[in-house]
Structure formats: C-alpha cells, structure tokens
C-alpha cells in the first residue's frame, strides 16, 4: 500500500500564454512529495497552479469510483479542513449558473416548504403544523417507503402529508368529528364557509399522494379503537396542550348518565378534561404496545421554561429517548420535539395477548374463542406500567404568566394614554394662547 | 374506510365487550378507487392482517375476486395474488355504512368514508 502511494499525481496547469513554451495546457506529473511540487512552482512563471490530482475522469461516476478507492486517506488528512469548490473551464466559458449546476450534485428539500405551504393547502385548521416542522417530525421517525405511520391526534393531517411525501402509508385518528368532517369554522380570514370537499383525503389528493393515504377515524385516544396486535412502524403527532386546542376525552362529570336509543344516533358525546400528564403517559403506553421493535414515536411536549427540569420528561421502561429539540414559543414557554425509540417489548402480559391475538386469527372455533376471551379478559385489566410524566399544570402556569403580563401591559398602556392626553391638552392650550396673543 | 383499516379496528373498549373483533360491516355506499400497486408494501402488510377477516369483508362487499381461502406460499413471487389482495385492502372503500360490534351489536357509523368509533359518555 505505501509503495503504491509513494508517488502522487499532480496536475500542472499552464497559463494560456506563450503556448509554444509548454507541451500542453495540462500536464499530469508524478512527484515524490508536495515539496517537489512547491519547488517546481517556485521556478515556473507559466504555471498557473500545481494541483494534487485525486481523480480524473470524463464522467461523474468514473470520478466517484476513483475517489472512493482513496477515500480513507483523503478523509483522514482533510477531515477537519474547510473546502471550496471551483469550476474552471478551458477553451469554453460557463455562466455562473452553469458552474453552480456543476457544483450542486443534489438539492436539499427546501422546495418542499413552498410546495407544502399552508397558504395553498385546501384543508387547514387553526393549529395546522408548519410544513417545515412536519417534515422534521417525520424525518425523526426515520420514515421510509412502505412504512405505516399513525398520527393519533391528526387534526387536519399536516403531519400525514409529510409522512406520505416520504412514501409512508398514513393513518390518523382524532376525537373531533367536526374537524375530520371539515365542519369547523374556516381558519382562513378570507373564507366564510368551508368548502364541501375539504378533508384530509382531499389534501393528499392536492399533493398527488392519495395513494399513501389509508384512512382517518374519529376516535378517543383513551378508548383506542385499534386492535391490540396492530403493529405500526412509527407514531408521529402533535397532541393538544390545552392552550390553542383543548385536551379532551369522552366522559361526564354527572352520575349515571344514560342515553336512550332514539337519542343515540344524533347524540354528541360529552367530553371532560384530559390532564396533560395522563395524555403523555397514555401516548407512551400506546407507542410501547403498538410500535414495532426499534420503531419511533415523535411528539411535541410543552414546557414552562422557568420551572422545567429534564426530570419532567416522560419516561417509559420500553422506550428510550433518542432526541430532544426545543422550539421556543414565548419568553416563558417552549415545546420540545421528543423522539423515543422502542427498545423492549412490553411486559409478558402484552406478549400473551399478542400471541393469542395471532393464534386467534388461526382458529375460529367457538370453544377456543371462549378460552381466549378469558385470557383477553385478564389482559384487559387496567394496567399501569411505571411511567413518569412531569409538569402537570402546564396550562395554569401558561395562563398565569400571561395574565400577569397582560395586567402589566394594560397598566403601561393606560399610563401612556394619560400622558399623551396631557401633552395634547398642553399643545391645544398653547395654540389657543398664541392665537389670542396674535389677534 | 378501506378494508385494511377495517382489519385493524376493534370495539374492545365498549363496556362489557372483551374482544370486539372482527367488526361486521353493513355498507350502503361502496366506492372503488384505483391505488398505485406497491408489491413490497403488500408483502409487508400480509403478515400483519387477519386474512380470514379480510376475505369475509371482501366477500360481503362483492370484491373478493380470485382471492383464495388461505394465503398461498411464496407470496412475494405471486404477483396475481398480490394484485388481488391489493385491490381488496386498498382500493375498495366503504363510504357510507355501519361497523357493528360482534358482541354488543353497538353500531359505529361510517360517514363520508370516515368511521366514527366514539363511544357515548354512558358507555365508557
């Protein structure tokens, strides 16, 4: 190996002057060391550059192959240095744009920002996720072609759009019937009523990714409608925090409610508050039960900055926190984009249920069913894995802080107005007295 | 609601219901939309679904086509089968109808293709 690398190739590039004094505009020479190259350069007035030649080819793929054979050495010696790409031509001129096209081997996905812009999107809600952030959220799940991705708090489905863009098949659920059926008030100031065909599915169609849309369902997260052995590749969601969207689940504070059969068809179930810590705890439990091994759950977690400590982050025995990025929302609050990866199967009890679930698929005889029903019954007992969640009063803290600031601001504004009024009166008095003296 | 989704839904959270699977379908409006055929995805999905439930649902909706009673071996190479099951899983949609809990008979309406799995407050 060292024998082979004893000589290095150098490219001598001559100036296009006194052409008869040199062999060719380019000349590839083999030299022992960079010192030798420097020595030659120090005496040549016709040499523009002496360049260490790493690879030489008439096409990009050939260049690539050559570069890869010496990659290790190149990477180790130039790891920490910065670099610049220069496009030079001989006997031809490139415009700046043509040069840039040569440099830019591949683009980022910034164009997605424009393509997925909320301004042009058919169906949006008050809290539709910013396209940039939804792409980031989905990337955090390592979403890939053919994955099944679920957003259990889907809303208008912004996150699903990004997931489908990356080739995932998307499912969503939301407790709000009106939202999924686009019967809420329009979020655009210019729009008086929702159009008839607004929906998550219509958005998918707008972006040409309807093939990656599976379904959305109206469902209460605390009463999951997914069968227990349904396995998902990733869960990505922006749950409500109780600030701009309320956090609710089906329930009632009244004792013994009953809804008659005639009422049942048109009845809108009543909802009760769903405490944030419970929501996150349920989310992690749900993720641990439904994610495939190594699958990820990604979600926003609101924090109150003054009192936040990392101990408040949700913890689950089967999930490992792999990323945590903060988006500052105001002087007192932030939200963290948390990414957890499933590292362990949920305890034996769930395994049994999955096992019987698949076994159940194989048989349809009644007697066996009953035996399994019994096991399911054991499994479906309320179960509380050790799962810790912090901040239980985010909403109170958020509004208290804002309330106080509001009062301060109001007092200041009031004082300002009083001052302006005094000044104005002074000016009026002054002008009146000057008019008096003039007359 | 596509039949893939139907395959993943249950009514186990209704009070007193233990398995709540599979949900019966009653369809008033069924739509067929062409969806891009992605054999890799279908192959990946087959082990996740309950095949017999899919067959029964497809049969009911009249879209069982040439689907056999059991999943054949070496599905990866069986493009005809993959296309058939692709059609049943992703192209057939219940736009209007009901899902019915097999144990309690509770109905979950499907409107504009969206199943409403919400329970009322007296059922939770």
Boltz contact constraints between the chains, C-beta under 6 A:
constraints:
  - contact:
      token1: [A, 146]
      token2: [B, 40]
      max_distance: 6.0
  - contact:
      token1: [A, 146]
      token2: [B, 41]
      max_distance: 6.0
  - contact:
      token1: [A, 146]
      token2: [B, 44]
      max_distance: 6.0
  - contact:
      token1: [A, 180]
      token2: [B, 114]
      max_distance: 6.0
  - contact:
      token1: [A, 211]
      token2: [B, 35]
      max_distance: 6.0
  - contact:
      token1: [A, 211]
      token2: [B, 36]
      max_distance: 6.0
  - contact:
      token1: [A, 214]
      token2: [B, 2]
      max_distance: 6.0
  - contact:
      token1: [A, 214]
      token2: [B, 5]
      max_distance: 6.0
  - contact:
      token1: [A, 215]
      token2: [B, 1]
      max_distance: 6.0
  - contact:
      token1: [A, 215]
      token2: [B, 2]
      max_distance: 6.0
  - contact:
      token1: [A, 215]
      token2: [B, 5]
      max_distance: 6.0
  - contact:
      token1: [A, 216]
      token2: [B, 114]
      max_distance: 6.0
  - contact:
      token1: [A, 217]
      token2: [B, 115]
      max_distance: 6.0
  - contact:
      token1: [A, 217]
      token2: [B, 117]
      max_distance: 6.0
  - contact:
      token1: [A, 218]
      token2: [B, 116]
      max_distance: 6.0
  - contact:
      token1: [A, 218]
      token2: [B, 118]
      max_distance: 6.0
  - contact:
      token1: [A, 219]
      token2: [B, 117]
      max_distance: 6.0
  - contact:
      token1: [A, 220]
      token2: [B, 118]
      max_distance: 6.0
  - contact:
      token1: [A, 223]
      token2: [B, 13]
      max_distance: 6.0
  - contact:
      token1: [A, 223]
      token2: [B, 119]
      max_distance: 6.0
  - contact:
      token1: [A, 225]
      token2: [B, 9]
      max_distance: 6.0
  - contact:
      token1: [A, 225]
      token2: [B, 117]
      max_distance: 6.0
  - contact:
      token1: [A, 226]
      token2: [B, 8]
      max_distance: 6.0
  - contact:
      token1: [A, 227]
      token2: [B, 8]
      max_distance: 6.0
  - contact:
      token1: [A, 227]
      token2: [B, 10]
      max_distance: 6.0
  - contact:
      token1: [A, 227]
      token2: [B, 21]
      max_distance: 6.0
  - contact:
      token1: [A, 230]
      token2: [B, 8]
      max_distance: 6.0
  - contact:
      token1: [A, 231]
      token2: [B, 48]
      max_distance: 6.0
  - contact:
      token1: [A, 250]
      token2: [B, 119]
      max_distance: 6.0
  - contact:
      token1: [A, 250]
      token2: [B, 121]
      max_distance: 6.0
  - contact:
      token1: [A, 250]
      token2: [B, 124]
      max_distance: 6.0
  - contact:
      token1: [A, 251]
      token2: [B, 121]
      max_distance: 6.0
  - contact:
      token1: [A, 252]
      token2: [B, 121]
      max_distance: 6.0
  - contact:
      token1: [A, 257]
      token2: [B, 121]
      max_distance: 6.0
  - contact:
      token1: [A, 257]
      token2: [B, 122]
      max_distance: 6.0
  - contact:
      token1: [A, 258]
      token2: [B, 122]
      max_distance: 6.0
  - contact:
      token1: [A, 259]
      token2: [B, 120]
      max_distance: 6.0
  - contact:
      token1: [A, 259]
      token2: [B, 122]
      max_distance: 6.0
  - contact:
      token1: [A, 267]
      token2: [B, 120]
      max_distance: 6.0
  - contact:
      token1: [A, 269]
      token2: [B, 118]
      max_distance: 6.0
  - contact:
      token1: [A, 269]
      token2: [B, 120]
      max_distance: 6.0
  - contact:
      token1: [A, 269]
      token2: [B, 121]
      max_distance: 6.0
  - contact:
      token1: [A, 270]
      token2: [B, 121]
      max_distance: 6.0
  - contact:
      token1: [A, 361]
      token2: [B, 50]
      max_distance: 6.0
  - contact:
      token1: [A, 373]
      token2: [B, 18]
      max_distance: 6.0
  - contact:
      token1: [A, 376]
      token2: [B, 18]
      max_distance: 6.0
  - contact:
      token1: [A, 376]
      token2: [B, 19]
      max_distance: 6.0
  - contact:
      token1: [A, 377]
      token2: [B, 18]
      max_distance: 6.0
